[in-house]
């Protein structure tokens, strides 16, 4: 077998465990799929931490004009 990466188990601020590391030279975050409700759904999901477009943006209070 050829090694393609490494993951570290971590605990988030909310107490939930996740993994972070590098696979194929790319940084990744791995979370347990808490929405799994069928056998064909994945157990874990892999995310690119550099792509934050899926995260909701929080408005800056200083930018609100009123």
C-alpha positions in Angstrom: 0.0 0.0 0.0 1.1 3.5 -0.8 0.5 6.2 1.8 -1.5 9.1 0.4 -2.0 11.2 3.5 -2.5 11.4 7.3 -5.4 12.5 9.5 -5.5 13.6 13.2 -8.5 13.2 15.4 -9.4 16.5 17.1 -12.2 17.8 19.3 -14.1 21.0 18.3 -15.3 23.7 20.5 -18.7 22.1 20.6 -17.2 18.9 21.9 -17.7 16.9 18.6 -14.8 15.0 17.2 -13.5 15.5 13.7 -10.4 14.7 11.7 -8.0 17.1 9.9 -5.0 16.4 7.8 -3.6 16.1 4.3 -4.7 13.7 1.6 -2.9 13.8 -1.8 -1.2 17.0 -0.8 -4.5 18.8 -0.1 -5.7 19.9 3.4 -9.0 18.3 4.4 -11.5 18.2 7.2 -13.5 15.0 7.9 -16.8 15.0 9.8 -19.1 12.2 10.8 -22.3 12.4 8.7 -24.9 13.2 11.3 -27.6 13.2 8.7 -27.1 9.6 7.7 -30.5 8.0 7.6 -30.0 5.3 4.9 -27.4 2.6 4.4 -26.2 4.1 1.1 -25.4 7.5 2.7 -21.7 8.1 3.6 -20.5 7.6 7.2 -18.1 10.5 6.9 -17.8 13.6 4.7 -14.6 15.2 3.5 -14.3 19.0 3.1 -11.8 21.4 1.8 -11.2 23.9 4.6 -10.1 26.6 2.1 -13.5 26.6 0.5 -15.7 28.6 2.9 -18.4 29.6 0.4 -20.8 27.1 2.0 -20.6 28.8 5.3 -23.2 31.5 6.1 -21.7 34.9 6.4 -22.2 36.8 9.6 -22.9 40.5 9.1 -20.5 42.9 10.6 -22.4 45.2 13.0 -20.2 48.1 12.0 -21.3 47.9 8.4 -25.0 48.2 9.2 -26.0 51.8 8.2 -28.6 52.2 10.9 
